């Protein structure tokens, strides 16, 4: 005998947001989305963190040489650009898999604290770009020494 399963129509309904996301995904192709589809934003993956004296930005850019990466800083905006060039090693019909993608990429990010852009340094090692931006003096943490109230009153006498 066959089991009956209760039909719940609301469980099968798609939310409006899901429907709009699907519509845009199916209708438009964003070229930059090719490079890092796991991000969903199609942008260069980065890490940004701060130390006591610096803001550090790290970006994974495998397969490029340092001279193929362009970094510009305007105000509080950092832009990293480059291009993955396709190597013609085999004919299209000879591939079993072709998942690596090629073309230009760009990522602009805002730096949340004031930095000294003229002192910025960039290094490139093993496919990882590291950009170090020294913090401006007003952005560095300040130590304030706490004094006991009795010591303050004694100093006034």
VOPAGU-2260 file (C-alpha; in pm, 1 decimal, decimal comma):
REM VOPAGU-2260
SITE   aa  ch    i         X         Y         Z
SITE  UNK   A    0       0,0       0,0       0,0
SITE  UNK   A    1     131,6     346,3     -89,8
SITE  UNK   A    2     193,3     597,1     187,0
SITE  UNK   A    3      20,2     932,4     156,4
SITE  UNK   A    4     227,5    1243,3     212,3
SITE  UNK   A    5      58,3    1563,5     314,9
SITE  UNK   A    6     111,9    1844,2      63,1
SITE  UNK   A    7     229,7    2170,8     216,5
SITE  UNK   A    8     215,5    2436,8     -56,2
SITE  UNK   A    9     387,8    2710,0     146,8
SITE  UNK   A   10     700,8    2499,3     193,4
SITE  UNK   A   11     746,0    2487,7    -183,0
SITE  UNK   A   12     698,8    2858,9    -237,8
SITE  UNK   A   13    1006,8    3058,1    -320,3
SITE  UNK   A   14    1065,2    3384,2    -137,1
SITE  UNK   A   15    1053,4    3699,8    -345,3
SITE  UNK   A   16    1422,6    3759,8    -277,9
SITE  UNK   A   17    1513,0    3408,3    -395,5
SITE  UNK   A   18    1307,0    3459,9    -709,4
SITE  UNK   A   19    1475,6    3794,8    -784,9
SITE  UNK   A   20    1822,8    3651,1    -719,8
SITE  UNK   A   21    1749,8    3362,3    -953,0
SITE  UNK   A   22    1612,9    3598,3   -1218,9
SITE  UNK   A   23    1928,3    3811,1   -1213,8
SITE  UNK   A   24    2157,9    3507,4   -1201,3
SITE  UNK   A   25    1989,1    3354,3   -1505,6
SITE  UNK   A   26    1948,1    3678,3   -1701,4
SITE  UNK   A   27    2279,0    3858,2   -1665,8
SITE  UNK   A   28    2637,3    3747,4   -1693,0
SITE  UNK   A   29    2888,5    3953,0   -1501,0
SITE  UNK   A   30    3235,7    3897,7   -1652,5
SITE  UNK   A   31    3425,0    3941,4   -1325,3
SITE  UNK   A   32    3218,8    3666,6   -1166,5
SITE  UNK   A   33    3415,5    3410,9   -1362,3
SITE  UNK   A   34    3729,6    3435,6   -1149,5
SITE  UNK   A   35    3620,4    3350,6    -797,4
SITE  UNK   A   36    3264,9    3211,8    -820,3
SITE  UNK   A   37    3282,6    3074,7    -465,8
SITE  UNK   A   38    3265,5    3433,8    -338,9
SITE  UNK   A   39    2939,3    3496,9    -519,0
SITE  UNK   A   40    3045,3    3859,2    -569,8
SITE  UNK   A   41    3299,6    3794,2    -840,7
SITE  UNK   A   42    3569,3    3992,8    -663,4
SITE  UNK   A   43    3931,9    3937,0    -577,1
SITE  UNK   A   44    3945,0    3762,1    -236,7
SITE  UNK   A   45    4122,3    3969,7      27,8
SITE  UNK   A   46    4198,6    3980,2     399,2
SITE  UNK   A   47    4232,8    4315,9     574,1
SITE  UNK   A   48    4342,1    4353,2     934,4
SITE  UNK   A   49    4513,9    4602,6    1159,8
SITE  UNK   A   50    4807,5    4592,0    1396,9
SITE  UNK   A   51    4900,3    4864,6    1643,9
SITE  UNK   A   52    5088,7    5057,3    1373,4
SITE  UNK   A   53    4966,8    4929,9    1034,2
SITE  UNK   A   54    4671,8    4826,8     821,3
SITE  UNK   A   55    4757,0    4511,1     624,6
SITE  UNK   A   56    4578,7    4392,0     309,0
SITE  UNK   A   57    4648,5    4045,2     167,3
SITE  UNK   A   58    4516,8    3924,9    -168,8
SITE  UNK   A   59    4560,0    3584,8    -332,8
SITE  UNK   A   60    4663,0    3637,1    -693,6
SITE  UNK   A   61    4818,5    3310,4    -815,4
SITE  UNK   A   62    4986,6    3291,3   -1153,1
SITE  UNK   A   63    5078,5    3659,2   -1184,9
SITE  UNK   A   64    5415,8    3829,5   -1159,7
SITE  UNK   A   65    5458,1    4137,8    -937,8
SITE  UNK   A   66    5488,0    4367,8   -1240,4
SITE  UNK   A   67    5148,0    4245,6   -1369,5
SITE  UNK   A   68    4965,1    4379,0   -1061,7
SITE  UNK   A   69    4864,1    4745,4   -1038,1
SITE  UNK   A   70    4786,8    4903,8    -699,9
SITE  UNK   A   71    4655,6    5257,0    -658,2
SITE  UNK   A   72    4550,2    5448,2    -347,4
SITE  UNK   A   73    4321,4    5749,8    -372,3
SITE  UNK   A   74    4205,8    5899,8     -44,2
SITE  UNK   A   75    4081,1    5605,1     161,4
SITE  UNK   A   76    4025,5    5378,6    -143,1
SITE  UNK   A   77    4268,3    5104,2    -250,0
SITE  UNK   A   78    4232,0    4952,4    -598,1
SITE  UNK   A   79    4408,0    4631,6    -703,4
SITE  UNK   A   80    4402,6    4544,7   -1075,7
SITE  UNK   A   81    4555,6    4280,3   -1294,3
SITE  UNK   A   82    4491,4    4036,2   -1574,1
SITE  UNK   A   83    4522,0    3660,2   -1602,5
SITE  UNK   A   84    4641,7    3585,1   -1955,1
SITE  UNK   A   85    4537,7    3259,7   -2117,9
SITE  UNK   A   86    4808,6    3017,2   -2221,5
SITE  UNK   A   87    4744,1    2833,6   -2547,7
SITE  UNK   A   88    4879,4    2489,6   -2457,9
SITE  UNK   A   89    4617,1    2263,5   -2612,4
SITE  UNK   A   90    4329,1    2277,5   -2855,7
SITE  UNK   A   91    3981,6    2329,2   -2712,7
SITE  UNK   A   92    3870,7    1976,6   -2806,4
SITE  UNK   A   93    4169,5    1818,0   -2624,1
SITE  UNK   A   94    4060,7    1938,2   -2276,7
SITE  UNK   A   95    3898,6    1709,4   -2021,2
SITE  UNK   A   96    3848,9    2000,0   -1776,3
SITE  UNK   A   97    3882,2    2373,0   -1832,4
SITE  UNK   A   98    3804,4    2545,8   -1502,2
SITE  UNK   A   99    4076,7    2811,9   -1480,7
SITE  UNK   A  100    3953,9    3147,2   -1602,0
SITE  UNK   A  101    4130,7    3435,3   -1764,9
SITE  UNK   A  102    4084,4    3806,9   -1815,7
SITE  UNK   A  103    4107,5    4134,0   -1626,6
SITE  UNK   A  104    4009,9    4172,8   -1260,3
SITE  UNK   A  105    3979,2    4467,8   -1025,8
SITE  UNK   A  106    3892,4    4516,7    -658,4
SITE  UNK   A  107    3843,2    4846,4    -475,2
SITE  UNK   A  108    3819,2    4856,3     -97,2
SITE  UNK   A  109    3786,8    5134,9     155,8
SITE  UNK   A  110    4040,0    5164,0     438,6
SITE  UNK   A  111    3848,6    5225,2     764,6
SITE  UNK   A  112    4123,2    5426,6     941,4
SITE  UNK   A  113    4350,7    5712,4     823,6
SITE  UNK   A  114    4681,0    5585,8     680,3
SITE  UNK   A  115    5004,0    5733,9     544,3
SITE  UNK   A  116    4972,1    5644,2     175,2
SITE  UNK   A  117    5317,7    5781,3      90,8
SITE  UNK   A  118    5474,2    5519,3     323,5
SITE  UNK   A  119    5277,5    5220,5     183,4
SITE  UNK   A  120    5473,7    4906,7      89,9
SITE  UNK   A  121    5370,0    4610,1    -126,5
SITE  UNK   A  122    5532,8    4267,5    -142,3
SITE  UNK   A  123    5444,6    3967,4    -356,0
SITE  UNK   A  124    5539,6    3615,3    -249,9
SITE  UNK   A  125    5405,8    3276,1    -360,4
SITE  UNK   A  126    5100,0    3430,6    -525,8
SITE  UNK   A  127    5004,7    3640,9    -221,5
SITE  UNK   A  128    5013,8    4019,3    -243,0
SITE  UNK   A  129    5073,6    4190,6      93,8
SITE  UNK   A  130    5009,7    4563,3     116,9
SITE  UNK   A  131    5123,0    4734,2     439,7
SITE  UNK   A  132    4987,6    5082,2     513,7
SITE  UNK   A  133    5123,6    5264,3     821,5
SITE  UNK   A  134    4848,0    5421,9    1030,1
SITE  UNK   A  135    4837,3    5799,4    1062,9
SITE  UNK   A  136    4924,0    5926,2    1410,5
SITE  UNK   A  137    4560,4    6013,0    1489,1
SITE  UNK   A  138    4457,2    5653,3    1415,2
SITE  UNK   A  139    4713,3    5491,1    1646,0
SITE  UNK   A  140    4591,1    5390,5    1991,7
SITE  UNK   A  141    4691,1    5623,4    2273,5
SITE  UNK   A  142    4774,5    5513,9    2626,8
SITE  UNK   A  143    4622,8    5723,8    2905,6
SITE  UNK   A  144    4771,2    5670,7    3248,0
SITE  UNK   A  145    4512,9    5652,5    3528,1
SITE  UNK   A  146    4603,0    5841,4    3844,6
SITE  UNK   A  147    4452,8    5789,2    4187,6
SITE  UNK   A  148    4242,1    6079,0    4315,1
SITE  UNK   A  149    4457,5    6113,2    4632,3
SITE  UNK   A  150    4772,5    6152,7    4418,8
SITE  UNK   A  151    4606,5    6429,4    4214,8
SITE  UNK   A  152    4495,9    6621,3    4527,0
SITE  UNK   A  153    4841,8    6583,3    4684,8
SITE  UNK   A  154    5005,9    6725,4    4370,6
SITE  UNK   A  155    4782,8    7037,5    4385,5
SITE  UNK   A  156    4901,3    7130,5    4740,9
